[in-house]
Structures are given as C-alpha cells and as structure tokens.
C-alpha cells in the first residue's frame, strides 16, 4: 500500500491605476516648465468649468499628472491539495484512488477618492445648488467610491480505478476500469459603496430608485447600482475503461470507452450522458526482421480514431435568464438569454490521426509527423425560432464543421558535451470549414462585420469578408464595386443580397503556426530563446473615422491615417484614406471601415522569449537541506522580427497597444 500527498500554495498581488491617461488632442500639455500638473480639456468646455457652481462645487478640472498613484489592488491566492492511495492486490492487479482539491481566491479592491477626476465629476453632476444661499445638496455623497470583488472558484476531483498489467514476453495486456467525478463552483460577490471614508471604514447609503436632476443637462437619472452576486455550478461524472494489447512489442492495439455526464444537459438523467470511444493501432517497424536501416533505428507508425465530447457552458437545457434586475421604476425584471432546450446535447468531435515517429542514432534527429482529420457534429450555434415564442433565435446543437491538418515536430542535438546546443522545431497546418449552420443571414453586413458569430457554410469558422474597394474619387469620397460598376451608393453595396460580390480573403485565424526553440547549456547554466510564427491569415486594421474625429462626446481617437487623408484633387492617386468630411454620413463610413482596403495579411514572426536558468549541483550541508535548486529569469514578448503588413501593426493586437515586454524571476527549491 502506498499513500501520497502533495500541497501547493501560491500567493501574489499587484497594484494598478484605473485612471489611465489617454490624450484626446495632439500635443496636449500635462505639466508646465517646472513640472507642475496642468489641467487638460475633458467633457465640458473650460469656460463652463471655470464658472459652474460659482465656486461651491468640487474642482471640475482633470489633472492627469496627479492621478498616477495606483488605486486598485488585486490579490490572488491558490491552493491545491492532492491525496492518493494505491494498493497492489497481486503482481498484475492494482487498485488506486485519488482526490484533488483546488481553490482560487481573487480579491479586488478599488478606491476612487475625491482626488480623482472621475469621482469629483460624478459628485458634481448629481449636486443641487441653491444659488441664493450657496447650499449644496449632494444625493451622490461626498467621499470616495469603493468597489470590491471577492471571487472564489472551488474545485473537487475524485478518481478511482482498477488497473491490470500482465506481460508473458510475446503478449502484453493492460486494462483499466474506473470512475471519475468533478465539480467546480464559481462565486462572485461584488459591491460598490459611495461616500466611503477609509479612516473609519464607513460609507453613506444612497437611494438608487430616485431620478435626480443633473447639474449640467437638467435631465434626470438614478445613481447606478453596481453591486451584484453571481455564480455557476458545474458537475461531471464519468465511467471509463481502457484496453491495450501488444504482440512481441511490434504490434500494438488499444481501445477505450467512457461515459461522461454533465448537469447542464437535458432534463432526464439519460440525456445528460454521452458515450465516447477511441481505437488505435501501432506498428514498431524498426523491430521487424526485414528492417535494416542502421542510421534510422527508430521508426513507428500509429493510427487512431475516436470521439471526444465538449461542454459549452454558455447554454443550458433549462431556461437561461439574467439575474433579477431593477428598473428605474423599482420594478424587478429579468432578460431571457436562451429558451428551454430539453434536447440539448454534448458537442462531439470525431478525430482520425495517423502519425509517424522516427529518430536517428543517439537521437541526433528525432521527431514526429502527424496527419489529423476532425469532424465536429452537434456544435453549438444559433438557429431561427418561431417569433411567437418571444425570441427570434436560440442557441443549440445546430452546427457542424470539418478540419484537417499536419503537425510536425523535429528535435535536433546540434552539439553534445560539456557545451551543448539543442533545437526544437514545431510546425502546424490546420484548416477548417463550416458544413452546417442553420442561421443564414439575409444581409451581407453580418458576414462582413461579425462572421465569427454567424459563420457562412462552406467557409472557415473565422472567415474574413469585405466589400470590394474601388478607390477614392476626385473629392476624396470612397467608392465600391456593385454589379461590375463603380458606385458610391453605399446602402446598395452594404444591403446587396448577392453574397458572391463580397470579397473572401481567407481565414481570420492562423492556418500555419509553429516555432523554433534553441537551448544552449554549459555546466549549471542554460540559455534558451523561443521564436514563434503565424502565417496564412488576415486581419482588419483600424481606420480613420470621421464620426470620431468630429465627435463632441469625448471619444478619444488617434490615427496615423489622419496625415494620409485626401486633402486636394489628385491625392486619390496616392492615398486610400478618405477626406475629413463633415457632416459625417454613417453609410459611407461603414462601407470604408469594412472594405477590402482595410484588410491586411497577418503573417509575422515574433521573438517570444529569452530564458536564463541556473541549476547548481548542491554540496555539503546545502545538499542535505535541499534536493535541488533552480533559479531562472525570463523576458517575454520581446517584439516582432518580421511582419507582412507595412503599417507597423501587431496582428495580435491591431486595435490596441502591443503587449508590453514582461520580465519574471523564479526560484524553485525541492526539499
């Protein structure tokens, strides 16, 4: 009998500021020559801010330089406990039971005091001033806004199995029979307090049901309720069995079967389950008598076929609705998110896999080449529903797709000895196609702007479409193609039901990906670099939007295309950026945003990370205290080495700032 235990604990915390400054105007000054904070224009005209409230209200000005102090703290704590018990009944039969408990706790604490512009602004907007007496009534209380969240995720996993292993020399048999259960409980308790005083840990209650007049506009609105609780509970049961047989170590056969059940499917117990299976065979070619390739001592062929099940937690067999909400009139209501679907089933994936594994002498070169084909059935998708139900669509098992590709892994030992150099190469080619999707759109606009939610049959799940672009006219207006003719009838282009006139670029997700990893070792030191690549896909870049450029709603917008815009006749020959036209018409701006000229190739090569590790050989008293000690440091996301687009955009983040370089230092000691 053997008893094993393992306990893991991890804790971390970080502090950030939620009021991140983003300039709205070019050359916006945030400090004077002496470094003192200056206000910047936000929300309301400066002339109004200088006189509003006659000095009785809080400062309306926004000083970005004074709001750099972190106001949000995130604390993370992870626990993991593993228990195992095994008993060897005889030489070929063994029984074991394992249990794992996990708990993740995240605590978020955000305090926005009156030193924050956003807090002063909302307090002022709800303030009611008596101009005669100078008295200020504040339904939105003076003080900080405190937002906290306690997020707990608890998991239980249990497994018991009976294992059989027996080998007679020529014949080897192995089998397992077992049972698993898993449960995950998620709970989020978030609340917001107003008029908070940290020194006394007190707040001031507010009335959320009253609509208060706004100081600036005179319109009325209520103080928002930003406190809520939500949670999920997921439970799974599985019965499984495996069987394996090998003859002379050359021919291998294996099979497995399992039955999985989840609490989100069906209304009857037999509808919650799904039977899954797989079979496979292997041939150790290098062990055959006829095999005599001395430089390739390992050559193995294998083939497998089977079904996997998947759970989409966004749907349920019973009616799904939002948590009760409260309207401005105080009447509670809910929003139906999905109607009842007692026939809801598991998503299933049938996969064929054929692989070849090989290695040269001393594994100087070793690797695998695998071909796979996947057929996804009963996938979750949207489907039309009778309007008299109160809904137009529902989500259920309405979609199918197929996919296939190749995986290649090559490992090489370039230099061996006290100084060593190893290389790992990874290559993946994967393409997919939607073969069934019941919700067919009547307007091409949906496929162009949101194809991921409404995929088109016969195309990839993440296909990228656009309107055909015909350049600018001599007034800087965008032009498109319709029925073989150049036109500026944007409504006709975007509502045309002839989908064949759309331009299909390809997949919006990489169809080719992989990487190179080089590792150099000398003594206790190890240095490795990782380069990754993504190819064969497209993305839509952000463009200059006049509606944002001329916006008075405070939308922050910056684009290098502003300098490239059409400004005079003849510019249409050198630029594809429309003129800054006012007033803005939505139709042409939408056409330009989703036209083919805004689509770029996403191919790129990235230096992903560099890692340095020190693993000394412990001696003397230190070796008695510790079994091993590893110190390592890593720099991650170091930048793009090459990209196909000439706009300088990061295809992984085309509409936001690139992910910053991150650094980490790790110490792992085993006692």
Secondary structure, DSSP 8 states (H G I E B T S, - for coil): -EEEEEEEEEEEEEEE-S-----SSTT---B-TT--B--B--SS-HHHHHHGGGG-S----B-GGGG-S--EEEEEEEEEEEEEEEEE-SSSEEEEEEEEEEEEEEEEEEEE-TTSHHHHHHHHHHEEEETTTTEEEESS-SSEEEEEEEEEEEEEEEEEEEEEEEE-SSEEEEEEEEEEEEEEEEEEEEEEEEEEBTTTTB-----TTS-EE-TTT--EE------EEEEEEEEEEEEEEEEEEEETTTEEEEEEEEEEEETTS-SSGGGSEEEEEEEEEEEEGGGSTT---TT--EEEEEEEEEEEEE--TT--SS-EE---EE-TTS-EE--EEE---TT---EEEEEEEEEEEEE-GGGSEEEEEEEEEEEEEEEEEEEE--GGGT-SEEEEEEEEEEEEEEEEEEEEEEE-SSEEEEEEEEEEEEEEEEEEES---SSHHHHHHHTTTS--TTS-TTEEEEB-EEEE-TTS-EEEEETTEEE--HHHHHH---GGGSEEEEESS-SEEEEEEEEEEETTEEEEEEEEEEES-EEE-----HHHHT-SS------GGGGGB--STTGGGT--B----SS--HHHHHHHHTBGGGEEE--EEEEEEEEEEE-----HHHHHH-SEEEEEEEEEEEEEEEES-SS---GGGTTS-----EEEEEEEEE-
